Amino acid sequence: MLSFIWSFIPTSYFIPEWLTPETNPVDSLLQGLVGACGISVLCSLMRVHLFLEESWSDKNDKESNQEKRNYRGKSKPGLAGMLHFFFVTGILAVIGSRVSSLVVLEFCLRGISGWVTAGPESRKFLQQLLVQSQFSLGCALSCSLYFLHEGASQRWLCLLLAAALSWYLARQATLLLHHVLALYKLHSSQRYCGICIGLLTSGRCLLPMLCRAMIITFTVAVVAAIATINKHFLSATEALRFWTPLTICYTLLVVYMQEEQHRLPGSQAVLNTVMVRLGGLMVLMLTVGRWADVFHILMCFLGEASCLIPTMDLLDSASSQDEEDYTDYVKRERRRPRVQEKPHQS
């Protein structure tokens, strides 16, 4: 019914052809809403995970954790959080399926190569990658919904149900975050809250659960992205002309970004990485893409900034946690010879 009504609106008189949306704006808005809800769930669970790790390490070293509280466990106020949520929803609704597919493929290539080269820093890399994957996760959910519901007769109804379920999950994750920040330490010590007792006993499984959920989500999104991009090509030669420079450019970019992350601080390296990889996408779209793709990539800059800037404390906490674990290890190693020398001296 919504598609029938939209067909009578003369959008071609007001909007240029390269700015017209690919699908019904209501469908695009619902897809963006699902993507924004996914980002909200990821951020809430990551904050819960980091707060739990802080509370566990607080039992061993109280002095060092007093500094972490300045940036850990922060949550956005109600009005600001809602404005941020709807802004991300609008960005994801505007971006087309073609650029969303490219963002998904680029993130998967960067994530796999980074995980292979991470080595012993794999835990630190996973935490940082989960924080950096916020906008890519929104694009993955939007791209997957576009592919799975393409050609459905009641597409808007299916997307409405998906949006309602996503909103419910995002709301529950936000309530869990507020409950943990306010009452976890009291309830875990008194042991009379089922939620806090469950987090106390099995909270260490939260990060592996998030990683498995992200792997499943991006696996489906990669299949949808490849099918969506190949649909825009008329022949195999044209598809090869697109995929060859994309693969070569991003292989070089991944190597460059890995070196930058080791050389610069965490937050600064992430911002530089966003500028480099989205700039590479824009150059690629200027050569083999369309003007609509260039406009959508410009919107991706705003989407990445709106997701990363409010969560810089998560990136800093993930990097500082690894440094503190290393310093604690060095201190323990320095104390061991002194303890062993005392019996010989006596």
BAPA-419753 format. One record per atom (N, C-alpha, C): residue in three letters; x, y, z. Coordinates in steps of 0.02 Angstrom, whole numbers, padded with zeros to 5 digits, always signed. Example, Ala and Ser with C-alpha at 12.3 -4.5 7.8 and 13.67 -1.06 7.14 Angstrom:
<sites>
ALA+00660-00284+00390/ALA+00615-00225+00390/ALA+00660-00165+00390/SER+00642-00112+00354/SER+00684-00053+00357/SER+00645+00002+00394/
</sites>
This chain:
<sites>
MET+00041-00060+00000/MET+00000+00000+00000/MET+00044+00063+00000/LEU+00097+00064+00041/LEU+00141+00121+00044/LEU+00177+00132-00023/SER+00197+00077-00055/SER+00229+00084-00120/SER+00181+00111-00172/PHE+00118+00092-00167/PHE+00067+00117-00214/PHE+00057+00192-00206/ILE+00055+00215-00144/ILE+00047+00287-00131/ILE+00108+00325-00154/TRP+00168+00298-00141/TRP+00230+00332-00159/TRP+00238+00338-00235/SER+00208+00292-00273/SER+00215+00294-00345/SER+00180+00355-00376/PHE+00132+00385-00341/PHE+00097+00443-00367/PHE+00132+00509-00349/ILE+00184+00508-00307/ILE+00218+00569-00287/ILE+00269+00587-00341/PRO+00265+00646-00371/PRO+00311+00665-00425/PRO+00379+00687-00400/THR+00418+00639-00376/THR+00484+00657-00348/THR+00532+00681-00401/SER+00523+00660-00463/SER+00571+00680-00515/SER+00570+00754-00529/TYR+00516+00790-00508/TYR+00511+00861-00519/TYR+00551+00901-00467/PHE+00561+00871-00408/PHE+00593+00906-00353/PHE+00664+00882-00338/ILE+00678+00818-00349/ILE+00742+00788-00330/ILE+00777+00764-00393/PRO+00842+00777-00401/PRO+00878+00751-00459/PRO+00878+00675-00460/GLU+00889+00647-00519/GLU+00885+00574-00526/GLU+00937+00539-00484/TRP+00997+00569-00479/TRP+01050+00535-00441/TRP+01041+00541-00366/LEU+00992+00582-00343/LEU+00977+00588-00271/LEU+00913+00550-00251/THR+00877+00523-00299/THR+00816+00486-00282/THR+00834+00421-00248/PRO+00798+00401-00196/PRO+00814+00339-00160/PRO+00801+00278-00203/GLU+00838+00224-00188/GLU+00830+00163-00227/GLU+00764+00128-00211/THR+00742+00133-00149/THR+00681+00100-00128/THR+00633+00151-00099/ASN+00576+00126-00077/ASN+00527+00168-00043/ASN+00560+00201+00018/PRO+00553+00266+00028/PRO+00584+00299+00086/PRO+00562+00268+00153/VAL+00502+00242+00157/VAL+00480+00210+00219/VAL+00521+00147+00231/ASP+00533+00108+00177/ASP+00575+00048+00184/ASP+00646+00067+00204/SER+00673+00119+00172/SER+00741+00141+00190/SER+00745+00164+00262/LEU+00693+00199+00286/LEU+00693+00222+00355/LEU+00690+00164+00404/LEU+00651+00113+00388/LEU+00647+00054+00431/LEU+00713+00016+00432/GLN+00745+00011+00374/GLN+00810-00022+00372/GLN+00861+00017+00414/GLY+00861+00083+00408/GLY+00905+00124+00449/GLY+00891+00117+00523/LEU+00827+00110+00540/LEU+00808+00102+00611/LEU+00836+00036+00638/VAL+00832-00017+00599/VAL+00860-00081+00621/VAL+00935-00076+00630/GLY+00969-00042+00583/GLY+01041-00034+00589/GLY+01060+00007+00650/ALA+01024+00061+00664/ALA+01039+00102+00723/ALA+01026+00063+00788/CYS+00975+00022+00789/CYS+00962-00020+00848/CYS+01019-00070+00859/GLY+01044-00098+00804/GLY+01101-00144+00811/GLY+01162-00109+00840/ILE+01175-00048+00818/ILE+01231-00009+00845/ILE+01220+00005+00919/SER+01159+00022+00939/SER+01144+00035+01009/SER+01155-00026+01052/VAL+01133-00084+01028/VAL+01144-00146+01066/VAL+01218-00160+01074/LEU+01257-00152+01021/LEU+01329-00165+01024/LEU+01363-00118+01075/CYS+01348-00054+01073/CYS+01379-00006+01119/CYS+01360-00021+01192/SER+01296-00037+01203/SER+01275-00051+01272/SER+01310-00113+01300/LEU+01313-00166+01261/LEU+01345-00227+01285/LEU+01421-00218+01293/MET+01452-00178+01250/MET+01523-00165+01258/MET+01537-00125+01322/ARG+01493-00078+01338/ARG+01502-00041+01401/ARG+01491-00086+01461/VAL+01443-00131+01456/VAL+01433-00179+01510/VAL+01495-00223+01519/HIS+01523-00247+01464/HIS+01583-00289+01467/HIS+01641-00253+01499/LEU+01654-00191+01479/LEU+01710-00153+01506/LEU+01698-00136+01580/PHE+01636-00122+01598/PHE+01622-00108+01668/PHE+01632-00171+01711/LEU+01614-00229+01686/LEU+01625-00290+01723/LEU+01700-00304+01731/GLU+01738-00293+01679/GLU+01810-00302+01685/GLU+01841-00253+01735/GLU+01815-00193+01736/GLU+01839-00144+01784/GLU+01823-00165+01856/SER+01763-00191+01866/SER+01744-00212+01933/SER+01784-00273+01956/TRP+01800-00318+01909/TRP+01841-00376+01927/TRP+01912-00356+01944/SER+01941-00312+01905/SER+02009-00290+01918/SER+02012-00243+01979/ASP+01956-00214+01998/ASP+01954-00169+02055/ASP+01970-00206+02120/LYS+01956-00270+02121/LYS+01971-00309+02181/LYS+02046-00318+02191/ASN+02084-00315+02137/ASN+02157-00325+02142/ASN+02195-00259+02147/ASP+02172-00209+02113/ASP+02209-00146+02112/ASP+02159-00089+02113/LYS+02144-00061+02168/LYS+02093-00009+02174/LYS+02120+00059+02151/GLU+02183+00071+02160/GLU+02209+00137+02144/GLU+02209+00150+02069/SER+02228+00101+02028/SER+02230+00112+01956/SER+02161+00119+01926/ASN+02112+00086+01955/ASN+02045+00089+01926/ASN+02010+00154+01942/GLN+02033+00192+01992/GLN+02001+00256+02006/GLN+02012+00305+01948/GLU+02066+00297+01911/GLU+02077+00339+01852/GLU+02033+00318+01794/LYS+02017+00254+01788/LYS+01977+00231+01731/LYS+01905+00255+01735/ARG+01881+00268+01795/ARG+01811+00286+01801/ARG+01795+00354+01768/ASN+01847+00391+01753/ASN+01834+00455+01721/ASN+01806+00447+01651/TYR+01821+00391+01617/TYR+01797+00383+01549/TYR+01762+00317+01538/ARG+01763+00272+01584/ARG+01727+00209+01576/ARG+01659+00214+01608/GLY+01613+00176+01580/GLY+01547+00173+01608/GLY+01505+00234+01594/LYS+01525+00276+01547/LYS+01485+00334+01530/LYS+01427+00315+01485/SER+01370+00344+01495/SER+01313+00335+01452/SER+01284+00402+01433/LYS+01259+00407+01372/LYS+01234+00471+01347/LYS+01168+00489+01381/PRO+01157+00553+01395/PRO+01094+00575+01425/PRO+01035+00557+01379/GLY+00975+00563+01407/GLY+00916+00541+01370/GLY+00904+00578+01306/LEU+00899+00645+01308/LEU+00885+00683+01248/LEU+00941+00679+01197/ALA+01004+00686+01221/ALA+01061+00682+01175/ALA+01066+00613+01145/GLY+01053+00561+01185/GLY+01055+00494+01158/GLY+01002+00481+01105/MET+00942+00508+01115/MET+00889+00499+01065/MET+00904+00537+01001/LEU+00931+00599+01007/LEU+00949+00636+00948/LEU+01005+00601+00909/HIS+01053+00574+00945/HIS+01107+00537+00911/HIS+01079+00475+00877/PHE+01033+00440+00910/PHE+01004+00380+00882/PHE+00967+00395+00816/PHE+00926+00447+00816/PHE+00887+00463+00756/PHE+00932+00493+00701/PHE+00987+00525+00720/PHE+01033+00550+00669/PHE+01067+00491+00633/VAL+01089+00441+00671/VAL+01119+00381+00640/VAL+01067+00345+00598/THR+01004+00343+00621/THR+00951+00311+00581/THR+00943+00347+00514/GLY+00943+00413+00515/GLY+00936+00451+00452/GLY+00995+00440+00406/ILE+01056+00436+00433/ILE+01114+00425+00391/ILE+01110+00356+00357/LEU+01092+00305+00395/LEU+01087+00238+00367/LEU+01030+00232+00318/ALA+00977+00272+00327/ALA+00921+00270+00281/ALA+00939+00303+00214/VAL+00982+00354+00216/VAL+01000+00389+00154/VAL+01049+00349+00112/ILE+01097+00315+00145/ILE+01149+00278+00109/ILE+01117+00221+00069/GLY+01137+00215+00007/GLY+01111+00163-00037/GLY+01140+00095-00022/SER+01111+00045-00052/SER+01133-00024-00041/SER+01202-00037-00071/ARG+01219-00002-00125/ARG+01283-00012-00158/ARG+01341+00010-00113/VAL+01337+00070-00085/VAL+01389+00095-00040/VAL+01389+00056+00026/SER+01332+00038+00051/SER+01329-00003+00111/SER+01365-00070+00101/SER+01356-00098+00042/SER+01391-00161+00026/SER+01466-00152+00024/LEU+01488-00096-00004/LEU+01561-00082-00006/LEU+01589-00072+00063/VAL+01553-00038+00107/VAL+01576-00028+00176/VAL+01581-00095+00212/VAL+01534-00139+00200/VAL+01535-00205+00232/VAL+01595-00246+00208/LEU+01607-00247+00143/LEU+01662-00286+00116/LEU+01729-00258+00139/GLU+01735-00192+00142/GLU+01796-00161+00165/GLU+01810-00177+00238/PHE+01758-00176+00279/PHE+01768-00191+00350/PHE+01787-00264+00360/CYS+01756-00309+00323/CYS+01773-00380+00330/CYS+01845-00394+00310/LEU+01867-00362+00255/LEU+01937-00370+00234/LEU+01984-00343+00286/ARG+01968-00285+00314/ARG+02011-00255+00366/ARG+02010-00297+00430/GLY+01952-00323+00448/GLY+01948-00362+00509/GLY+01986-00428+00505/ILE+01980-00463+00448/ILE+02014-00527+00441/ILE+02090-00517+00439/SER+02113-00468+00401/SER+02185-00456+00397/SER+02213-00433+00464/GLY+02176-00391+00500/GLY+02198-00369+00565/GLY+02200-00425+00617/TRP+02151-00469+00614/TRP+02150-00525+00661/TRP+02207-00574+00647/VAL+02226-00583+00584/VAL+02281-00628+00568/VAL+02347-00599+00592/THR+02356-00534+00586/THR+02419-00502+00605/THR+02421-00479+00678/ALA+02365-00487+00715/ALA+02364-00464+00784/ALA+02409-00504+00829/GLY+02410-00570+00822/GLY+02453-00612+00862/GLY+02432-00614+00935/PRO+02479-00602+00982/PRO+02462-00605+01053/PRO+02416-00549+01076/GLU+02408-00496+01036/GLU+02364-00440+01054/GLU+02293-00451+01027/SER+02273-00514+01018/SER+02208-00527+00987/SER+02150-00502+01029/ARG+02155-00507+01095/ARG+02100-00485+01138/ARG+02092-00409+01134/LYS+02148-00373+01137/LYS+02145-00301+01129/LYS+02118-00282+01060/PHE+02140-00318+01009/PHE+02117-00302+00941/PHE+02042-00316+00934/LEU+02017-00369+00964/LEU+01946-00384+00959/LEU+01903-00330+00991/GLN+01924-00306+01049/GLN+01887-00253+01083/GLN+01887-00189+01041/GLN+01944-00171+01014/GLN+01947-00111+00972/GLN+01908-00120+00908/LEU+01910-00179+00879/LEU+01874-00192+00817/LEU+01799-00189+00827/LEU+01775-00213+00884/LEU+01703-00209+00898/LEU+01680-00137+00904/VAL+01721-00095+00935/VAL+01702-00025+00940/VAL+01704+00009+00872/GLN+01754-00007+00831/GLN+01760+00023+00765/GLN+01708-00002+00716/SER+01675-00057+00731/SER+01628-00088+00684/SER+01557-00061+00690/GLN+01546-00007+00727/GLN+01478+00017+00739/GLN+01442+00036+00675/PHE+01471+00081+00637/PHE+01438+00103+00576/PHE+01437+00047+00524/SER+01489+00007+00521/SER+01490-00050+00475/SER+01436-00101+00494/LEU+01423-00109+00558/LEU+01368-00153+00579/LEU+01301-00127+00556/GLY+01290-00062+00562/GLY+01228-00033+00537/GLY+01220-00043+00462/CYS+01275-00034+00424/CYS+01272-00047+00352/CYS+01260-00120+00337/ALA+01289-00165+00378/ALA+01279-00237+00367/ALA+01207-00257+00377/LEU+01175-00231+00429/LEU+01105-00247+00442/LEU+01060-00218+00387/SER+01074-00157+00367/SER+01035-00125+00315/SER+01043-00162+00248/CYS+01105-00180+00231/CYS+01118-00216+00169/CYS+01085-00285+00169/SER+01089-00319+00224/SER+01059-00386+00228/SER+00983-00383+00222/LEU+00952-00334+00255/LEU+00879-00327+00249/LEU+00858-00309+00178/TYR+00898-00267+00144/TYR+00882-00249+00075/TYR+00885-00311+00030/PHE+00934-00354+00042/PHE+00941-00414+00001/PHE+00888-00466+00017/LEU+00875-00477+00081/LEU+00829-00530+00101/LEU+00757-00514+00084/HIS+00738-00450+00086/HIS+00669-00431+00073/HIS+00658-00403+00003/GLU+00707-00410-00040/GLU+00700-00384-00108/GLU+00648-00424-00146/GLY+00599-00390-00174/GLY+00547-00423-00212/GLY+00489-00449-00171/ALA+00490-00439-00104/ALA+00436-00463-00061/ALA+00374-00420-00072/SER+00316-00452-00072/SER+00254-00416-00084/SER+00235-00370-00026/GLN+00248-00393+00035/GLN+00234-00353+00095/GLN+00300-00335+00130/ARG+00343-00303+00092/ARG+00409-00287+00117/ARG+00406-00240+00177/TRP+00365-00190+00174/TRP+00361-00140+00228/TRP+00338-00172+00293/LEU+00293-00223+00287/LEU+00269-00255+00348/LEU+00325-00297+00380/CYS+00364-00332+00339/CYS+00419-00371+00366/CYS+00471-00326+00399/LEU+00485-00270+00366/LEU+00533-00223+00395/LEU+00507-00190+00458/LEU+00441-00179+00461/LEU+00412-00151+00521/LEU+00418-00199+00580/LEU+00408-00264+00568/LEU+00417-00313+00621/LEU+00490-00317+00643/ALA+00535-00315+00595/ALA+00607-00316+00612/ALA+00627-00255+00652/ALA+00599-00197+00633/ALA+00615-00135+00670/ALA+00587-00137+00741/ALA+00527-00165+00749/ALA+00498-00169+00816/ALA+00539-00216+00861/LEU+00561-00273+00834/LEU+00602-00319+00872/LEU+00669-00287+00889/SER+00699-00252+00841/SER+00764-00219+00853/SER+00757-00165+00906/TRP+00703-00127+00903/TRP+00692-00075+00954/TRP+00686-00105+01023/TYR+00651-00161+01029/TYR+00643-00195+01093/TYR+00711-00218+01120/LEU+00752-00249+01077/LEU+00817-00273+01099/LEU+00863-00215+01119/ALA+00860-00160+01081/ALA+00901-00102+01099/ALA+00879-00072+01165/ARG+00814-00071+01177/ARG+00788-00044+01240/ARG+00809-00088+01299/GLN+00806-00154+01290/GLN+00827-00199+01344/GLN+00901-00194+01358/ALA+00942-00186+01305/ALA+01014-00178+01316/ALA+01030-00113+01352/THR+00994-00060+01336/THR+01004+00004+01371/THR+00984-00001+01445/LEU+00928-00034+01458/LEU+00907-00044+01528/LEU+00957-00086+01566/LEU+00985-00137+01533/LEU+01036-00178+01565/LEU+01097-00137+01582/LEU+01118-00093+01537/LEU+01176-00050+01550/LEU+01164-00005+01610/HIS+01106+00028+01612/HIS+01091+00072+01668/HIS+01087+00033+01734/HIS+01059-00027+01732/HIS+01054-00068+01793/HIS+01123-00087+01818/VAL+01166-00107+01772/VAL+01233-00129+01792/VAL+01274-00070+01818/LEU+01271-00013+01786/LEU+01309+00045+01809/LEU+01287+00069+01878/ALA+01222+00061+01893/ALA+01196+00088+01956/ALA+01199+00038+02013/LEU+01186-00025+01999/LEU+01173-00073+02053/LEU+01215-00135+02052/TYR+01261-00143+02004/TYR+01297-00207+01999/TYR+01340-00220+02061/LYS+01377-00169+02083/LYS+01423-00181+02139/LYS+01385-00198+02203/LEU+01327-00165+02213/LEU+01287-00181+02272/LEU+01255-00250+02267/HIS+01225-00265+02210/HIS+01190-00329+02202/HIS+01239-00387+02199/SER+01297-00379+02169/SER+01344-00434+02165/SER+01374-00450+02234/SER+01381-00400+02276/SER+01406-00413+02344/SER+01353-00444+02388/GLN+01290-00422+02382/GLN+01236-00449+02422/GLN+01207-00513+02393/ARG+01215-00523+02326/ARG+01193-00584+02292/ARG+01118-00595+02299/TYR+01078-00544+02281/TYR+01006-00554+02282/TYR+00974-00528+02217/CYS+01012-00517+02165/CYS+00985-00496+02100/CYS+01004-00548+02049/GLY+00955-00575+02014/GLY+00969-00628+01965/GLY+01012-00604+01907/ILE+01000-00542+01884/ILE+01039-00516+01827/ILE+01112-00507+01847/CYS+01124-00477+01905/CYS+01193-00464+01926/CYS+01229-00529+01945/ILE+01193-00577+01974/ILE+01224-00641+01989/ILE+01243-00677+01925/GLY+01199-00673+01874/GLY+01216-00704+01809/GLY+01276-00672+01777/LEU+01281-00606+01781/LEU+01340-00572+01754/LEU+01402-00588+01795/LEU+01394-00597+01860/LEU+01452-00613+01902/LEU+01480-00682+01886/THR+01437-00729+01871/THR+01459-00798+01858/THR+01479-00809+01785/SER+01444-00779+01738/SER+01456-00793+01667/SER+01468-00729+01627/GLY+01489-00675+01660/GLY+01501-00613+01624/GLY+01560-00615+01577/ARG+01607-00661+01589/ARG+01666-00666+01545/ARG+01648-00694+01477/CYS+01589-00723+01471/CYS+01568-00749+01406/CYS+01536-00696+01362/LEU+01531-00634+01387/LEU+01497-00582+01349/LEU+01536-00562+01287/LEU+01602-00553+01293/LEU+01642-00534+01235/LEU+01643-00590+01182/PRO+01654-00653+01199/PRO+01649-00705+01147/PRO+01581-00710+01114/MET+01528-00697+01153/MET+01461-00698+01125/MET+01452-00642+01074/LEU+01477-00583+01089/LEU+01474-00527+01042/LEU+01513-00543+00979/CYS+01572-00574+00987/CYS+01612-00591+00928/CYS+01576-00642+00883/ARG+01545-00691+00913/ARG+01508-00741+00872/ARG+01448-00709+00837/ALA+01413-00665+00872/ALA+01356-00631+00840/ALA+01379-00587+00782/MET+01436-00553+00790/MET+01462-00511+00736/MET+01485-00553+00677/ILE+01515-00610+00690/ILE+01536-00654+00635/ILE+01476-00678+00594/ILE+01422-00697+00628/ILE+01362-00720+00592/ILE+01331-00662+00553/THR+01328-00604+00584/THR+01297-00546+00550/THR+01336-00527+00487/PHE+01401-00523+00492/PHE+01441-00502+00435/PHE+01448-00557+00383/THR+01441-00620+00402/THR+01441-00673+00352/THR+01381-00667+00307/VAL+01322-00656+00337/VAL+01262-00645+00296/VAL+01268-00581+00255/ALA+01297-00530+00285/ALA+01304-00466+00250/ALA+01351-00470+00191/VAL+01404-00510+00196/VAL+01451-00517+00140/VAL+01416-00550+00080/VAL+01377-00602+00092/VAL+01340-00634+00038/VAL+01291-00584+00006/ALA+01256-00546+00048/ALA+01210-00496+00021/ALA+01246-00441-00016/ALA+01305-00421+00009/ALA+01342-00366-00023/ALA+01368-00387-00092/ILE+01395-00447-00097/ILE+01420-00469-00162/ILE+01364-00475-00212/ALA+01307-00502-00191/ALA+01250-00509-00236/ALA+01222-00440-00256/THR+01222-00393-00210/THR+01196-00326-00225/THR+01241-00288-00274/ILE+01307-00293-00264/ILE+01353-00258-00308/ILE+01354-00288-00377/ASN+01355-00354-00381/ASN+01356-00387-00447/ASN+01292-00376-00487/LYS+01238-00359-00452/LYS+01176-00346-00487/LYS+01179-00283-00530/HIS+01224-00237-00513/HIS+01230-00174-00550/HIS+01273-00180-00612/PHE+01305-00238-00624/PHE+01348-00247-00682/PHE+01311-00285-00736/LEU+01324-00266-00798/LEU+01292-00298-00855/LEU+01330-00358-00880/SER+01396-00361-00868/SER+01436-00416-00893/SER+01491-00433-00843/ALA+01524-00490-00855/ALA+01578-00510-00810/ALA+01639-00465-00818/THR+01649-00437-00878/THR+01705-00392-00889/THR+01698-00328-00848/GLU+01638-00302-00846/GLU+01626-00242-00806/GLU+01635-00257-00732/ALA+01612-00315-00709/ALA+01622-00333-00639/ALA+01695-00342-00622/LEU+01734-00371-00668/LEU+01806-00379-00657/LEU+01841-00312-00655/ARG+01819-00265-00696/ARG+01849-00199-00696/ARG+01836-00162-00631/PHE+01782-00179-00596/PHE+01767-00149-00532/PHE+01804-00183-00475/TRP+01804-00250-00473/TRP+01831-00286-00416/TRP+01907-00284-00414/THR+01940-00281-00471/THR+02013-00282-00472/THR+02044-00222-00437/PRO+02027-00160-00456/PRO+02056-00103-00418/PRO+02033-00100-00346/LEU+01972-00123-00332/LEU+01949-00123-00263/LEU+01991-00169-00219/THR+02007-00229-00244/THR+02046-00276-00205/THR+02118-00251-00196/ILE+02148-00226-00249/ILE+02217-00203-00245/ILE+02224-00143-00199/CYS+02179-00095-00207/CYS+02183-00034-00166/CYS+02174-00049-00093/TYR+02126-00091-00077/TYR+02113-00103-00006/TYR+02163-00150+00026/THR+02196-00191-00014/THR+02251-00230+00014/THR+02308-00184+00035/LEU+02323-00135-00006/LEU+02375-00087+00012/LEU+02354-00043+00070/LEU+02290-00023+00071/LEU+02266+00019+00126/LEU+02267-00018+00192/VAL+02251-00083+00191/VAL+02251-00121+00254/VAL+02321-00125+00282/VAL+02371-00137+00240/VAL+02441-00140+00263/VAL+02461-00073+00293/TYR+02442-00018+00259/TYR+02460+00049+00284/TYR+02426+00063+00351/MET+02363+00044+00357/MET+02326+00059+00418/MET+02351+00018+00477/GLN+02374-00043+00465/GLN+02403-00083+00519/GLN+02466-00050+00547/GLU+02507-00022+00504/GLU+02567+00013+00527/GLU+02549+00076+00565/GLU+02497+00112+00542/GLU+02477+00173+00576/GLU+02451+00159+00646/GLN+02415+00104+00655/GLN+02387+00088+00720/GLN+02442+00072+00771/HIS+02497+00044+00749/HIS+02552+00030+00795/HIS+02593+00093+00810/ARG+02593+00142+00766/ARG+02634+00201+00774/ARG+02600+00257+00812/LEU+02534+00263+00805/LEU+02497+00318+00835/LEU+02455+00294+00894/PRO+02432+00340+00938/PRO+02385+00321+00991/PRO+02320+00293+00964/GLY+02282+00259+01006/GLY+02223+00224+00984/GLY+02171+00267+00949/SER+02148+00321+00982/SER+02096+00362+00953/SER+02118+00399+00891/GLN+02180+00424+00891/GLN+02204+00460+00832/GLN+02212+00413+00773/ALA+02236+00352+00785/ALA+02244+00304+00731/ALA+02177+00285+00701/VAL+02125+00280+00743/VAL+02059+00262+00718/VAL+02032+00316+00673/LEU+02039+00379+00693/LEU+02014+00435+00652/LEU+02052+00439+00585/ASN+02117+00428+00588/ASN+02156+00428+00525/ASN+02135+00371+00480/THR+02120+00314+00511/THR+02099+00256+00472/THR+02033+00269+00436/VAL+01987+00301+00471/VAL+01922+00317+00440/VAL+01931+00363+00380/MET+01973+00414+00388/MET+01984+00461+00333/MET+02016+00427+00273/VAL+02064+00382+00287/VAL+02100+00350+00232/VAL+02056+00302+00194/ARG+02020+00259+00230/ARG+01982+00208+00194/ARG+01921+00237+00160/LEU+01887+00285+00190/LEU+01830+00316+00155/LEU+01854+00361+00098/GLY+01913+00391+00106/GLY+01941+00428+00050/GLY+01959+00382-00008/GLY+01984+00322+00007/GLY+01996+00274-00046/GLY+01933+00252-00081/LEU+01880+00242-00042/LEU+01815+00225-00073/LEU+01790+00281-00118/MET+01799+00343-00097/MET+01776+00399-00139/MET+01815+00403-00204/VAL+01881+00392-00201/VAL+01920+00393-00263/VAL+01898+00337-00309/LEU+01883+00278-00280/LEU+01860+00223-00321/LEU+01793+00238-00354/MET+01748+00268-00317/MET+01682+00284-00344/MET+01685+00340-00396/LEU+01735+00384-00390/LEU+01743+00437-00441/LEU+01766+00408-00507/THR+01798+00349-00505/THR+01822+00319-00567/THR+01773+00270-00597/VAL+01743+00228-00556/VAL+01699+00175-00583/VAL+01628+00179-00556/GLY+01613+00229-00516/GLY+01546+00232-00485/GLY+01502+00284-00517/ARG+01452+00306-00477/ARG+01404+00357-00499/ARG+01404+00414-00449/TRP+01372+00470-00468/TRP+01371+00527-00424/TRP+01332+00512-00360/ALA+01282+00469-00364/ALA+01246+00450-00304/ALA+01291+00414-00254/ASP+01337+00371-00280/ASP+01384+00336-00236/ASP+01431+00385-00201/VAL+01454+00436-00237/VAL+01498+00486-00207/VAL+01461+00523-00151/PHE+01399+00542-00163/PHE+01358+00576-00112/PHE+01348+00531-00051/HIS+01337+00467-00062/HIS+01326+00421-00007/HIS+01390+00410+00034/ILE+01447+00411+00001/ILE+01510+00404+00038/ILE+01523+00466+00081/LEU+01505+00525+00056/LEU+01509+00584+00097/LEU+01465+00578+00159/MET+01407+00547+00152/MET+01365+00535+00210/MET+01396+00484+00258/CYS+01436+00439+00230/CYS+01471+00390+00272/CYS+01520+00424+00319/PHE+01552+00478+00297/PHE+01596+00516+00341/PHE+01558+00539+00403/LEU+01498+00566+00393/LEU+01458+00588+00450/LEU+01437+00529+00493/GLY+01419+00473+00461/GLY+01399+00415+00500/GLY+01454+00387+00543/GLU+01514+00381+00514/GLU+01571+00356+00553/GLU+01588+00404+00610/ALA+01586+00469+00597/ALA+01602+00517+00650/ALA+01550+00515+00705/SER+01486+00509+00688/SER+01434+00507+00738/SER+01436+00444+00780/CYS+01467+00391+00755/CYS+01472+00329+00794/CYS+01537+00326+00835/LEU+01591+00353+00808/LEU+01656+00345+00841/LEU+01670+00399+00894/ILE+01652+00461+00878/ILE+01669+00516+00924/ILE+01636+00507+00993/PRO+01572+00488+00999/PRO+01543+00478+01066/PRO+01571+00417+01103/THR+01605+00372+01068/THR+01630+00311+01101/THR+01706+00308+01102/MET+01739+00365+01102/MET+01812+00366+01107/MET+01835+00339+01174/ASP+01794+00344+01226/ASP+01813+00317+01291/ASP+01819+00242+01289/LEU+01778+00209+01247/LEU+01784+00137+01240/LEU+01849+00117+01207/LEU+01870+00154+01156/LEU+01934+00139+01123/LEU+01992+00151+01170/ASP+01990+00206+01208/ASP+02044+00220+01254/ASP+02048+00169+01310/SER+01990+00147+01334/SER+01990+00097+01388/SER+02015+00030+01364/ALA+01999+00011+01302/ALA+02024-00052+01276/ALA+02099-00051+01267/SER+02127+00005+01244/SER+02199+00010+01235/SER+02236+00016+01302/SER+02209+00056+01348/SER+02242+00065+01413/SER+02240+00002+01454/GLN+02188-00038+01444/GLN+02183-00101+01482/GLN+02240-00148+01463/ASP+02257-00150+01399/ASP+02312-00193+01377/ASP+02378-00167+01405/GLU+02388-00101+01407/GLU+02450-00074+01433/GLU+02457-00088+01508/GLU+02402-00083+01545/GLU+02405-00096+01617/GLU+02418-00170+01631/ASP+02389-00214+01591/ASP+02403-00285+01600/ASP+02477-00299+01588/TYR+02506-00265+01539/TYR+02577-00276+01525/TYR+02621-00249+01582/THR+02605-00190+01609/THR+02644-00163+01664/THR+02638-00206+01727/ASP+02579-00234+01740/ASP+02571-00279+01797/ASP+02613-00341+01787/TYR+02616-00366+01727/TYR+02657-00425+01712/TYR+02731-00411+01724/VAL+02754-00351+01702/VAL+02824-00333+01711/VAL+02841-00326+01785/LYS+02795-00297+01824/LYS+02807-00290+01896/LYS+02812-00358+01930/ARG+02769-00405+01911/ARG+02773-00472+01941/ARG+02838-00507+01923/GLU+02860-00497+01861/GLU+02923-00529+01841/GLU+02983-00500+01877/ARG+02981-00435+01893/ARG+03036-00404+01929/ARG+03038-00425+02002/ARG+02980-00441+02031/ARG+02978-00460+02101/ARG+02999-00532+02112/ARG+02993-00574+02063/ARG+03008-00645+02073/ARG+03081-00658+02092/PRO+03131-00629+02059/PRO+03201-00643+02079/PRO+03216-00621+02151/ARG+03187-00565+02173/ARG+03199-00542+02241/ARG+03171-00590+02292/VAL+03114-00619+02278/VAL+03084-00667+02324/VAL+03125-00729+02328/GLN+03155-00749+02272/GLN+03193-00811+02271/GLN+03262-00802+02303/GLU+03289-00739+02304/GLU+03355-00728+02332/GLU+03356-00726+02409/LYS+03300-00714+02441/LYS+03299-00708+02514/LYS+03318-00773+02550/PRO+03294-00831+02530/PRO+03315-00892+02565/PRO+03390-00904+02559/HIS+03421-00888+02501/HIS+03493-00899+02492/HIS+03533-00852+02537/GLN+03511-00790+02547/GLN+03547-00744+02589/GLN+03544-00764+02662/SER+03487-00793+02683/SER+03481-00814+02752/SER+03521-00877+02765/
</sites>
